[in-house]
Amino acid sequence: MAEQTNYTEDNIRSLDWKEHIRMRPGMYIGKLGDGSSPDDGIYILLKEVLDNSIDEFVMGAGKTIEISIQGAKVIVRDYGRGIPLGKVVDVVSKMNTGGKYDSKAFKKSVGLNGVGTKAVNALSTYFRVESTRDGKSASAEFEKGELTAKEMLDDTSRRKGTKVSFVPDESIFKNYKFRSEYVVKMLKNYVYLNPGLTIVFNGEKYYSENGLKDLLSEKINESDLLYPIIHLRGDDIEIALTHSKTQYSEEYNSFVNGQNTTQGGTHLNAFREAVVKTIREFYGKSYDASDIRKSIVSAIAIKVMEPVFESQTKTKLGSTDMGGDYPTVRTYVNDFVKTKLDNYLHKNQDTADKLQRKILQAERERKELSGIRKLARDRAKKASLHNKKLRDCRVHFGDTKNERNLETTLFITEGDSASGSITKSRDVNTQAVFSLKGKPLNCYGLTKKIVYENEEFNLLQAALNIEESLEDLRYNNVVIATDADVDGMHIRLLLITFFLQFFPEVIKEGHLYILQTPLFRVRNKKETIYCYTEEERVNAIEKLKPKPEITRFKGLGEISPDEFKHFIGDDIRLDPVMLDDGMSIEDLLSFYMGKNTPTRQEFIIDNLKVEMDLIEEK
């Protein structure tokens, strides 16, 4: 029998605030990541600092925020009231210390838990805060949460406000880099939610006059609008909505107190319900909810007093109460939509007519699909019981109570050998594998019917659980893992086409990635280096000289499971699939995936590069 360990007072250990944050960073900032995903920790660090500056703007102090990101160093400067000088050290290094516990001062603030900047401080190798007010200035510098220097100036000409600089700790955020696309998206959301605020990022200005209307205008091309964007504002609530002419799925952007609640919550559920109820009552018809919401593109922002979120990273609202004199969130949203949307439709007959035609068209399509949809669902149900294509994991994206839910990943692989390697080396808690049988169909120009008729597409849709909307998406990261050869590239294109055609919000919301796998392995008896580029190979040969062994990987199936675990573990390299704001999905698909055209042939010839060209460039 194993010897029992004595459990005494000596076993009990209290961690101080910074040790706890550094030991359990996931509790405070969600997943860590390297910056390839919009919810990676480095962006949460930026957001935590920025939220304080936004709160200053909301309180009427400081209309401009300046942000600079150069390499690993982030600087955020606001022109608000500045932190009280005697509390500069406490505010960034003492838990449960902050001005937001006084509900009168910050009653609908973004960051209410007194943790934000402390987490940034603890998780940074360099952290500096400087506050200026009343012609005086105080600053403090830290390393991994430890105070290293502080200074007080009694006389300064600097403008009032707060300046925070930090460098995320590379021992926690491995091989990270800030992607400006993700930063810009976050900043645009901030200006849409705060009309009148100017954010300057690396010299570029972001500003919005029309709030959520501007957000939707950017999300959807004017030519794709079924009717002009409906934009409604009230006390503590703002909504914008329209329907797309071409998009199949529902698209929602939801916010609470300026926080982008990517996983929705009570306010979004109420909004979806209220739209259906109001439209049914307006037309006096009990239309199916899915027909009303099909192709909707919308946004809702509400302000709640002391909101309760389902996780520290505040991506899903759990509150049922609005706070103050208001009723519940559900009643408040329902009453607002019922009154304002109903009034709008009465005053804008052309929009009401177009909307009704769209609902009737959706109803016809649904009825045409109903037979095949039932067969497909039955097939998917049977397959899910003994589905050789999907090897599932234990944790899913919707499990907000599990702090690893943001790590949930579905690898879409080609063939049995590749999926076999990934399956044997994956983390069974958070990584699932879906195996394709050869090349999928080019679905450009096809209707949604093909998703149900094609067994592979139907099973993929069922595995992701995105048939109706993205709300129940089962994996945060959907990763295309194909060989880096011509066939692998073709399969990537066909899968991206599938998502663009039928589920574009998977890409718009930053869930789709390409897995990078190494091209070479360079090793000697002491060390192995995996190389993803020709440049890395040259550097590895130089490092391991005189005569290292060099292996060129041709396909995923060649890589043994023992080796594969290195490429899908902590050091995983993912390239996000992103949409260019300026190009419509229809134009993109018709150019790359439509019938061969002289224009596309010219493009290929002009951009074709052989391996030797790429090596010479480097």
MILUMMAR-482596 format. One record per residue (C-alpha): residue in three letters; x, y, z. Coordinates in nm, 3 decimals, padded with zeros to 5 digits. Each point is the difference from the previous one (the first is absolute). Layout:
BEGIN
residuo, c1, c2, c3
ALA, X, Y, Z
...
% end
This chain:
BEGIN
residuo, c1, c2, c3
MET, 00.000, 00.000, 00.000
ALA, 00.132, 00.345, -00.091
GLU, 00.129, 00.205, 00.294
GLN, -00.242, 00.280, 00.094
THR, 00.137, 00.354, -00.003
ASN, -00.062, 00.190, 00.323
TYR, -00.238, 00.289, -00.057
THR, 00.101, 00.269, 00.251
GLU, 00.018, 00.379, 00.026
ASP, 00.333, -00.021, -00.183
ASN, -00.185, -00.112, -00.315
ILE, -00.212, 00.315, -00.007
ARG, 00.156, 00.279, -00.202
SER, -00.130, 00.348, -00.073
LEU, 00.109, 00.147, -00.331
ASP, 00.031, 00.375, -00.022
TRP, -00.199, 00.177, -00.275
LYS, 00.267, -00.011, -00.272
GLU, 00.100, -00.362, 00.065
HIS, -00.360, -00.109, -00.033
ILE, -00.050, 00.188, -00.328
ARG, 00.326, -00.138, -00.144
MET, -00.077, -00.355, 00.112
ARG, -00.362, 00.004, -00.126
PRO, -00.005, 00.261, -00.281
GLY, -00.294, -00.176, -00.171
MET, -00.229, 00.098, 00.288
TYR, 00.066, 00.367, -00.072
ILE, 00.054, 00.033, -00.375
GLY, -00.142, -00.317, -00.157
LYS, 00.244, -00.185, -00.225
LEU, 00.362, 00.103, -00.053
GLY, 00.074, -00.049, -00.373
ASP, 00.256, 00.169, -00.224
GLY, -00.216, 00.274, -00.152
SER, -00.136, -00.203, -00.293
SER, -00.350, 00.000, 00.154
PRO, -00.210, 00.307, 00.092
ASP, -00.064, -00.135, 00.352
ASP, 00.367, -00.067, 00.079
GLY, 00.126, 00.139, 00.329
ILE, 00.217, 00.279, -00.143
TYR, -00.314, 00.171, -00.139
ILE, -00.179, -00.045, 00.334
LEU, 00.295, 00.180, 00.168
LEU, -00.042, 00.292, -00.243
LYS, -00.376, -00.001, 00.056
GLU, 00.034, 00.008, 00.379
VAL, 00.217, 00.314, -00.018
LEU, -00.218, 00.157, -00.269
ASP, -00.322, -00.060, 00.195
ASN, 00.120, 00.241, 00.270
SER, 00.060, 00.271, -00.261
ILE, -00.342, -00.067, -00.156
ASP, -00.163, 00.039, 00.342
GLU, 00.165, 00.343, 00.028
PHE, -00.157, 00.101, -00.334
VAL, -00.340, -00.131, 00.114
MET, 00.033, 00.216, 00.313
GLY, 00.056, 00.303, -00.227
ALA, 00.378, 00.023, 00.047
GLY, 00.228, -00.022, -00.305
LYS, -00.125, -00.037, -00.356
THR, 00.318, -00.151, -00.147
ILE, 00.193, -00.319, 00.078
GLU, 00.339, -00.064, -00.160
ILE, 00.133, -00.353, -00.043
SER, 00.338, -00.108, -00.129
ILE, 00.112, -00.359, -00.056
GLN, 00.357, -00.038, -00.119
GLY, 00.115, -00.364, 00.009
ALA, -00.080, -00.129, 00.349
LYS, -00.040, 00.338, 00.172
VAL, -00.349, 00.147, 00.047
ILE, -00.067, 00.361, 00.107
VAL, -00.351, 00.131, 00.082
ARG, -00.041, 00.373, 00.077
ASP, -00.327, 00.168, 00.093
TYR, -00.082, 00.358, 00.092
GLY, -00.247, -00.079, 00.277
ARG, 00.019, 00.112, 00.361
GLY, 00.309, -00.206, 00.084
ILE, 00.028, -00.249, 00.289
PRO, 00.015, 00.177, 00.340
LEU, 00.377, 00.044, 00.043
GLY, 00.025, -00.160, 00.343
LYS, -00.169, -00.318, -00.128
VAL, 00.198, -00.064, -00.322
VAL, 00.183, -00.302, 00.146
ASP, -00.306, -00.145, 00.181
VAL, -00.233, 00.020, -00.301
VAL, 00.226, -00.221, -00.213
SER, 00.133, -00.233, 00.270
LYS, -00.260, -00.051, 00.275
MET, -00.291, -00.233, -00.066
ASN, -00.348, 00.140, 00.057
THR, 00.129, 00.356, -00.021
GLY, -00.155, 00.243, -00.249
GLY, -00.246, 00.283, -00.049
LYS, -00.270, -00.220, -00.146
TYR, -00.125, -00.142, 00.328
ASP, -00.168, 00.338, 00.050
SER, -00.303, -00.075, -00.220
LYS, -00.094, 00.368, -00.021
ALA, 00.321, 00.086, -00.181
PHE, 00.008, -00.299, -00.238
LYS, -00.350, -00.144, 00.006
LYS, 00.016, -00.149, -00.351
SER, 00.371, -00.054, -00.025
VAL, 00.173, -00.269, -00.207
GLY, 00.250, -00.131, 00.254
LEU, -00.157, -00.054, 00.339
ASN, 00.207, -00.268, 00.167
GLY, 00.309, 00.197, 00.105
VAL, 00.222, -00.259, -00.174
GLY, 00.067, 00.138, -00.351
THR, 00.323, 00.202, 00.020
LYS, 00.132, -00.219, 00.279
ALA, -00.014, -00.299, -00.237
VAL, 00.181, 00.203, -00.270
ASN, 00.264, 00.102, 00.255
ALA, 00.056, -00.356, 00.128
LEU, 00.023, -00.146, -00.353
SER, 00.244, 00.259, -00.140
THR, 00.380, 00.005, 00.018
TYR, -00.024, 00.380, -00.011
PHE, -00.294, 00.206, 00.122
ARG, -00.003, 00.377, 00.054
VAL, -00.287, 00.223, 00.108
GLU, 00.015, 00.378, 00.003
SER, -00.276, 00.235, 00.117
THR, -00.014, 00.378, -00.040
ARG, -00.251, 00.232, 00.167
ASP, 00.003, 00.352, 00.146
GLY, 00.344, 00.071, -00.149
LYS, 00.156, -00.293, 00.189
SER, 00.103, -00.346, -00.113
ALA, 00.061, -00.340, 00.161
SER, 00.141, -00.312, -00.164
ALA, 00.086, -00.358, 00.097
GLU, 00.181, -00.282, -00.179
PHE, -00.037, -00.373, 00.057
GLU, 00.146, -00.329, -00.119
LYS, -00.235, -00.301, 00.018
GLY, -00.203, 00.188, 00.262
GLU, 00.300, 00.097, 00.216
LEU, 00.046, 00.374, 00.052
THR, 00.343, 00.105, -00.135
ALA, -00.022, 00.382, -00.001
LYS, -00.231, 00.288, 00.085
GLU, 00.019, 00.375, -00.044
MET, -00.201, 00.310, 00.094
LEU, 00.029, 00.332, -00.188
ASP, -00.140, 00.312, 00.164
ASP, 00.013, 00.210, -00.313
THR, -00.071, -00.118, -00.354
SER, -00.137, 00.148, -00.320
ARG, -00.138, -00.338, -00.119
ARG, -00.371, -00.015, -00.081
LYS, -00.214, -00.173, 00.259
GLY, -00.086, -00.366, -00.045
THR, 00.150, -00.346, 00.033
LYS, 00.268, -00.177, -00.203
VAL, 00.055, -00.375, 00.032
SER, 00.284, -00.188, -00.172
PHE, 00.055, -00.377, 00.015
VAL, 00.182, -00.292, -00.163
PRO, -00.178, -00.339, 00.036
ASP, 00.217, -00.269, 00.158
GLU, 00.135, -00.232, -00.271
SER, 00.037, -00.286, 00.248
ILE, -00.383, 00.001, 00.029
PHE, -00.104, 00.115, -00.351
LYS, 00.236, -00.208, -00.215
ASN, 00.121, 00.136, -00.339
TYR, -00.275, 00.260, -00.002
LYS, -00.058, 00.285, -00.239
PHE, -00.275, 00.260, -00.011
ARG, -00.205, -00.018, -00.322
SER, -00.120, 00.346, -00.092
GLU, -00.318, -00.145, -00.162
TYR, -00.124, -00.121, 00.339
VAL, 00.102, 00.319, 00.179
VAL, -00.177, 00.214, -00.262
LYS, -00.319, -00.208, 00.027
MET, 00.000, 00.049, 00.378
LEU, 00.059, 00.375, -00.034
LYS, -00.274, 00.041, -00.261
ASN, -00.245, -00.168, 00.238
TYR, 00.101, 00.249, 00.270
VAL, -00.065, 00.303, -00.225
TYR, -00.332, -00.144, -00.128
LEU, -00.113, -00.037, 00.361
ASN, 00.126, 00.345, 00.100
PRO, -00.092, 00.253, -00.273
GLY, 00.217, 00.310, 00.040
LEU, 00.304, -00.195, 00.124
THR, 00.318, 00.015, -00.212
ILE, 00.251, -00.284, 00.027
VAL, 00.337, 00.046, -00.169
PHE, 00.184, -00.330, -00.060
ASN, 00.355, 00.023, -00.138
GLY, -00.093, 00.331, -00.163
GLU, -00.331, -00.122, -00.152
LYS, -00.323, 00.168, 00.124
TYR, -00.322, -00.188, 00.080
TYR, -00.324, 00.188, 00.066
SER, -00.374, -00.063, -00.039
GLU, -00.297, 00.236, -00.009
ASN, -00.282, -00.249, -00.054
GLY, 00.088, -00.277, 00.246
LEU, -00.130, -00.348, -00.082
LYS, -00.126, 00.118, -00.338
ASP, 00.364, 00.058, -00.100
LEU, 00.089, -00.347, 00.131
LEU, -00.257, -00.167, -00.227
SER, 00.094, 00.221, -00.295
GLU, 00.350, -00.143, 00.024
LYS, -00.120, -00.358, 00.046
ILE, -00.225, -00.010, -00.304
ASN, 00.047, 00.147, -00.349
GLU, -00.261, 00.254, -00.103
SER, -00.085, -00.207, -00.308
ASP, -00.084, -00.294, 00.229
LEU, -00.246, 00.193, 00.222
LEU, -00.358, -00.118, -00.042
TYR, -00.120, 00.332, 00.148
PRO, 00.172, 00.299, 00.169
ILE, 00.141, -00.071, 00.347
ILE, -00.260, 00.049, 00.276
HIS, 00.174, 00.191, 00.279
LEU, -00.183, 00.049, 00.331
ARG, 00.127, 00.163, 00.321
GLY, -00.143, 00.027, 00.350
ASP, 00.113, 00.044, 00.359
ASP, 00.273, -00.257, 00.056
ILE, -00.081, -00.190, -00.320
GLU, 00.089, 00.028, -00.370
ILE, -00.080, -00.240, -00.282
ALA, 00.073, -00.015, -00.373
LEU, -00.133, -00.262, -00.239
THR, -00.050, -00.089, -00.363
HIS, -00.024, -00.315, -00.213
SER, 00.257, -00.114, -00.256
LYS, -00.102, -00.090, -00.355
THR, 00.256, -00.281, -00.025
GLN, 00.102, -00.120, 00.348
TYR, -00.171, -00.315, 00.125
SER, 00.076, 00.020, 00.369
GLU, -00.092, 00.233, 00.286
GLU, 00.267, 00.246, 00.116
TYR, -00.004, 00.179, 00.334
ASN, 00.241, 00.243, 00.162
SER, -00.077, 00.047, 00.367
PHE, 00.142, 00.231, 00.266
VAL, -00.053, 00.072, 00.371
ASN, 00.148, 00.313, 00.158
GLY, 00.239, 00.028, -00.295
GLN, 00.114, -00.362, 00.027
ASN, -00.032, -00.216, -00.313
THR, -00.197, -00.301, 00.131
THR, 00.106, -00.239, -00.276
GLN, -00.191, -00.286, 00.164
GLY, -00.318, 00.205, 00.044
GLY, -00.202, -00.052, 00.316
THR, -00.333, 00.116, 00.144
HIS, -00.012, 00.327, -00.202
LEU, 00.060, -00.173, -00.334
ASN, -00.254, -00.274, 00.074
ALA, -00.255, 00.272, 00.083
PHE, 00.082, 00.192, -00.321
ARG, -00.041, -00.306, -00.226
GLU, -00.329, -00.083, 00.170
ALA, -00.124, 00.364, -00.017
VAL, 00.070, 00.036, -00.375
VAL, -00.205, -00.313, -00.075
LYS, -00.287, 00.102, 00.229
THR, -00.020, 00.359, -00.137
ILE, 00.009, -00.107, -00.365
ARG, -00.267, -00.267, 00.053
GLU, -00.227, 00.257, 00.165
PHE, 00.069, 00.266, -00.265
TYR, -00.104, -00.227, -00.290
GLY, -00.262, -00.188, 00.202
LYS, 00.153, -00.332, -00.111
SER, 00.162, -00.274, 00.208
TYR, 00.308, -00.028, -00.224
ASP, 00.262, -00.255, 00.102
ALA, 00.277, 00.160, 00.211
SER, 00.274, -00.140, -00.228
ASP, -00.166, 00.159, -00.308
ILE, -00.013, 00.342, 00.170
ARG, 00.361, -00.013, 00.115
LYS, 00.152, -00.164, -00.309
SER, 00.270, 00.231, -00.150
ILE, -00.037, 00.258, 00.279
VAL, 00.308, 00.214, 00.066
SER, -00.036, 00.190, 00.325
ALA, 00.157, 00.156, 00.308
ILE, -00.123, 00.074, 00.352
ALA, 00.170, 00.196, 00.278
ILE, -00.144, 00.044, 00.349
LYS, 00.122, 00.153, 00.325
VAL, -00.067, -00.197, 00.316
MET, 00.069, 00.103, 00.357
GLU, 00.256, -00.234, 00.159
PRO, -00.020, -00.270, -00.268
VAL, 00.073, -00.365, 00.078
PHE, 00.199, -00.182, -00.268
GLU, 00.045, -00.374, -00.029
SER, 00.381, 00.024, -00.019
GLN, 00.280, 00.238, 00.099
THR, 00.055, 00.095, -00.367
LYS, -00.363, 00.125, -00.013
THR, -00.107, -00.164, -00.328
LYS, -00.347, -00.111, 00.118
LEU, -00.250, 00.198, 00.208
GLY, -00.164, -00.194, 00.281
SER, -00.194, 00.289, 00.164
THR, -00.377, -00.006, -00.014
ASP, -00.042, 00.346, 00.161
MET, 00.065, 00.335, -00.166
GLY, 00.047, 00.173, 00.336
GLY, -00.141, 00.334, 00.118
ASP, -00.371, 00.056, -00.065
TYR, -00.005, -00.230, -00.302
PRO, -00.166, -00.345, -00.020
THR, 00.190, -00.311, -00.111
VAL, 00.232, 00.005, -00.301
ARG, -00.251, -00.214, -00.193
THR, -00.297, 00.230, 00.068
TYR, 00.203, 00.315, -00.068
VAL, 00.132, -00.125, -00.338
ASN, -00.342, -00.141, -00.098
ASP, -00.185, 00.324, 00.082
PHE, 00.255, 00.216, -00.185
VAL, 00.001, -00.215, -00.317
LYS, -00.379, -00.039, 00.000
THR, -00.059, 00.375, 00.016
LYS, 00.284, 00.133, -00.217
LEU, 00.018, -00.269, -00.269
ASP, -00.378, -00.010, -00.038
ASN, -00.007, 00.381, -00.039
TYR, 00.281, -00.012, -00.255
LEU, -00.174, -00.262, -00.216
HIS, -00.325, 00.200, 00.007
LYS, 00.182, 00.311, -00.119
ASN, 00.216, -00.178, -00.264
GLN, -00.236, -00.202, -00.217
ASP, 00.264, -00.080, -00.265
THR, 00.224, -00.166, 00.263
ALA, -00.301, -00.188, 00.145
ASP, -00.091, -00.135, -00.348
LYS, 00.357, -00.112, -00.078
LEU, 00.030, -00.168, 00.338
GLN, -00.327, -00.189, -00.047
ARG, 00.109, -00.120, -00.346
LYS, 00.328, -00.123, 00.151
ILE, -00.186, -00.192, 00.274
LEU, -00.231, -00.165, -00.257
GLN, 00.300, -00.093, -00.217
ALA, 00.174, -00.155, 00.305
GLU, -00.319, -00.192, 00.078
ARG, -00.014, -00.142, -00.354
GLU, 00.367, -00.103, 00.013
ARG, -00.046, -00.160, 00.342
LYS, -00.299, -00.204, -00.120
GLU, 00.192, -00.112, -00.310
LEU, 00.284, -00.108, 00.225
SER, -00.212, -00.153, 00.276
GLY, -00.005, -00.355, -00.141
ILE, 00.370, -00.015, -00.073
ARG, 00.084, 00.183, 00.326
LYS, -00.184, -00.265, 00.203
LEU, 00.184, -00.281, -00.181
ALA, 00.332, 00.181, 00.049
ARG, -00.065, 00.056, 00.370
ASP, -00.093, -00.365, 00.052
ARG, 00.316, -00.099, -00.187
ALA, 00.211, 00.239, 00.213
LYS, -00.157, -00.134, 00.322
LYS, 00.080, -00.357, -00.096
ALA, 00.349, 00.101, -00.109
SER, 00.068, 00.184, 00.324
LEU, -00.051, -00.326, 00.190
HIS, 00.257, -00.188, -00.206
ASN, 00.155, 00.273, -00.213
LYS, 00.338, -00.101, -00.135
LYS, 00.051, 00.355, -00.128
LEU, -00.017, 00.178, 00.335
ARG, 00.218, -00.081, 00.297
ASP, -00.143, 00.239, 00.257
CYS, 00.154, 00.162, 00.306
ARG, -00.140, 00.039, 00.354
VAL, -00.022, 00.380, 00.037
HIS, -00.199, 00.217, -00.243
PHE, -00.012, 00.373, -00.076
GLY, -00.339, 00.045, 00.165
ASP, 00.133, -00.128, 00.335
THR, 00.061, 00.349, 00.139
LYS, 00.044, -00.144, 00.348
ASN, 00.314, -00.183, -00.120
GLU, 00.294, 00.238, -00.031
ARG, 00.147, -00.210, -00.285
ASN, -00.304, 00.054, -00.224
LEU, 00.188, 00.259, -00.210
GLU, 00.262, -00.265, -00.089
THR, -00.257, -00.235, -00.160
THR, 00.116, -00.086, -00.350
LEU, -00.130, -00.207, -00.290
PHE, 00.269, -00.112, -00.247
ILE, -00.140, -00.069, -00.348
THR, 00.245, -00.244, -00.161
GLU, 00.031, -00.183, -00.332
GLY, 00.031, -00.378, -00.012
ASP, 00.053, -00.261, 00.269
SER, 00.377, 00.029, 00.043
ALA, -00.004, 00.373, 00.091
SER, -00.305, -00.030, 00.225
GLY, 00.161, -00.305, 00.164
SER, 00.311, 00.197, 00.099
ILE, -00.203, 00.290, 00.140
THR, -00.244, -00.231, 00.181
LYS, 00.280, -00.185, 00.180
SER, 00.185, 00.316, 00.105
ARG, -00.292, 00.237, 00.078
ASP, -00.122, 00.118, 00.339
VAL, -00.322, -00.200, 00.039
ASN, -00.148, 00.265, 00.231
THR, 00.003, 00.289, -00.246
GLN, 00.100, -00.129, -00.347
ALA, -00.234, -00.183, -00.240
VAL, 00.071, -00.137, -00.349
PHE, -00.228, -00.010, -00.306
SER, 00.134, -00.213, -00.284
LEU, -00.081, 00.079, -00.363
LYS, -00.017, -00.269, -00.269
GLY, 00.190, 00.163, -00.286
LYS, -00.084, 00.338, -00.149
PRO, -00.328, 00.165, 00.102
LEU, -00.240, 00.141, -00.258
ASN, 00.047, 00.352, -00.141
CYS, -00.325, 00.147, 00.130
TYR, 00.032, 00.347, -00.155
GLY, -00.334, 00.104, -00.149
LEU, -00.186, -00.298, 00.152
THR, -00.296, 00.038, 00.236
LYS, -00.017, -00.102, 00.367
LYS, -00.165, -00.322, -00.118
ILE, 00.346, -00.138, -00.078
VAL, 00.099, 00.022, 00.369
TYR, -00.269, -00.256, 00.078
GLU, 00.041, -00.214, -00.313
ASN, 00.378, -00.031, 00.031
GLU, 00.068, -00.243, 00.286
GLU, 00.339, 00.151, 00.086
PHE, -00.128, 00.360, 00.017
ASN, -00.303, -00.109, 00.200
LEU, 00.215, -00.182, 00.254
LEU, 00.240, 00.294, 00.024
GLN, -00.292, 00.239, 00.059
ALA, -00.134, -00.237, 00.267
ALA, 00.344, -00.036, 00.165
LEU, 00.031, 00.380, 00.025
ASN, -00.370, 00.040, 00.096
ILE, -00.042, 00.315, -00.212
GLU, -00.307, -00.085, -00.207
GLU, -00.218, 00.277, 00.148
SER, 00.258, 00.249, 00.130
LEU, 00.345, 00.032, 00.150
GLU, -00.145, 00.014, 00.352
ASP, 00.053, -00.372, 00.067
LEU, 00.337, -00.036, -00.179
ARG, 00.173, -00.294, 00.170
TYR, 00.365, 00.097, -00.067
ASN, 00.163, 00.341, 00.036
ASN, 00.272, -00.084, -00.254
VAL, -00.084, -00.173, -00.327
VAL, 00.334, -00.100, -00.152
ILE, 00.056, -00.122, -00.355
ALA, 00.291, -00.246, 00.025
THR, 00.104, -00.106, -00.350
ASP, 00.332, -00.081, -00.167
ALA, 00.207, 00.293, -00.123
ASP, -00.011, -00.133, -00.360
VAL, -00.221, 00.090, -00.297
ASP, -00.277, -00.245, 00.098
GLY, 00.006, 00.123, 00.361
MET, -00.025, 00.362, -00.118
HIS, -00.295, -00.091, -00.223
ILE, -00.184, -00.166, 00.289
ARG, 00.060, 00.314, 00.210
LEU, -00.155, 00.215, -00.271
LEU, -00.302, -00.228, -00.032
LEU, -00.060, 00.003, 00.377
ILE, 00.039, 00.379, 00.022
THR, -00.251, 00.025, -00.288
PHE, -00.245, -00.218, 00.198
PHE, 00.024, 00.233, 00.303
LEU, -00.015, 00.321, -00.207
GLN, -00.302, -00.124, -00.196
PHE, -00.211, -00.135, 00.287
PHE, 00.151, 00.102, 00.336
PRO, 00.201, 00.322, -00.054
GLU, -00.038, 00.105, 00.365
VAL, 00.237, -00.287, 00.098
ILE, 00.268, 00.201, -00.185
LYS, -00.133, 00.347, 00.093
GLU, 00.009, -00.087, 00.371
GLY, 00.358, -00.129, -00.022
HIS, -00.057, -00.376, 00.047
LEU, 00.163, -00.141, -00.319
TYR, 00.374, -00.075, -00.025
ILE, 00.258, -00.181, -00.211
LEU, 00.239, -00.227, 00.191
GLN, 00.364, 00.067, -00.080
THR, 00.209, -00.316, -00.001
PRO, 00.379, -00.011, -00.025
LEU, 00.163, -00.044, -00.338
PHE, 00.329, -00.130, 00.143
ARG, 00.144, -00.175, 00.300
VAL, 00.365, 00.082, 00.073
ARG, 00.170, -00.199, 00.277
ASN, 00.322, -00.128, 00.146
LYS, 00.049, -00.241, 00.290
LYS, -00.077, 00.268, 00.259
GLU, -00.272, 00.221, -00.146
THR, -00.293, -00.002, -00.248
ILE, -00.129, 00.317, -00.168
TYR, -00.320, 00.009, -00.209
CYS, 00.006, 00.260, -00.276
TYR, -00.303, 00.163, -00.161
THR, 00.186, 00.209, -00.258
GLU, 00.315, -00.020, -00.211
GLU, 00.151, 00.274, 00.217
GLU, -00.059, -00.202, 00.319
ARG, 00.163, -00.304, -00.170
VAL, 00.314, 00.201, -00.086
ASN, 00.022, 00.134, 00.357
ALA, -00.048, -00.349, 00.148
ILE, 00.278, -00.148, -00.219
GLU, 00.230, 00.282, 00.111
LYS, -00.086, -00.064, 00.366
LEU, 00.039, -00.381, -00.009
LYS, 00.308, -00.019, -00.226
PRO, 00.224, -00.166, -00.105
LYS, -00.222, -00.271, -00.158
PRO, -00.360, -00.013, 00.124
GLU, -00.254, -00.243, -00.143
ILE, -00.265, 00.181, -00.211
THR, -00.342, -00.151, -00.075
ARG, -00.255, 00.156, -00.238
PHE, -00.362, -00.071, 00.103
LYS, -00.230, -00.050, -00.298
GLY, -00.330, -00.070, 00.175
LEU, -00.161, -00.016, 00.342
GLY, -00.029, -00.379, -00.024
GLU, 00.380, -00.028, -00.001
ILE, 00.033, 00.169, 00.339
SER, -00.013, -00.247, 00.288
PRO, -00.249, 00.060, 00.284
ASP, 00.293, 00.048, 00.242
GLU, 00.124, 00.288, -00.212
PHE, -00.344, 00.135, -00.084
LYS, -00.074, 00.087, 00.361
HIS, 00.262, 00.278, -00.028
PHE, -00.196, 00.169, -00.282
ILE, -00.346, -00.004, 00.159
GLY, 00.098, 00.066, 00.362
ASP, 00.131, 00.316, 00.168
ASP, 00.208, 00.088, -00.308
ILE, -00.287, -00.034, -00.251
ARG, 00.027, 00.245, -00.289
LEU, -00.328, 00.113, -00.152
ASP, -00.066, 00.242, -00.285
PRO, -00.341, 00.166, 00.041
VAL, -00.226, 00.018, -00.306
MET, -00.111, 00.364, -00.020
LEU, -00.239, 00.190, -00.224
ASP, 00.109, 00.323, -00.163
ASP, -00.260, 00.262, 00.100
GLY, 00.011, 00.155, -00.345
MET, -00.100, -00.311, -00.199
SER, -00.341, -00.166, -00.017
ILE, -00.018, -00.378, 00.049
GLU, -00.183, -00.037, -00.332
ASP, 00.280, 00.179, -00.192
LEU, 00.267, -00.200, 00.180
LEU, -00.161, -00.337, -00.072
SER, -00.088, 00.074, -00.361
PHE, 00.360, 00.105, -00.074
TYR, 00.177, -00.293, 00.167
MET, -00.255, -00.281, -00.016
GLY, -00.224, 00.085, -00.297
LYS, 00.048, -00.105, -00.362
ASN, 00.352, 00.053, -00.139
THR, 00.036, 00.349, -00.136
PRO, 00.279, 00.179, -00.187
THR, 00.027, 00.240, 00.297
ARG, 00.074, -00.283, 00.241
GLN, 00.248, -00.160, -00.241
GLU, 00.185, 00.332, -00.025
PHE, 00.000, 00.033, 00.380
ILE, 00.152, -00.349, 00.040
ILE, 00.269, 00.065, -00.261
ASP, 00.091, 00.338, 00.155
ASN, 00.016, -00.142, 00.354
LEU, 00.144, -00.346, -00.065
LYS, 00.323, -00.063, 00.188
VAL, 00.205, -00.318, -00.001
GLU, 00.196, -00.121, 00.300
MET, 00.333, 00.139, -00.126
ASP, -00.148, 00.352, -00.033
LEU, -00.114, -00.012, 00.362
ILE, 00.342, -00.118, 00.120
GLU, 00.176, 00.276, -00.197
GLU, -00.234, 00.263, 00.148
LYS, 00.100, -00.108, 00.349
% end
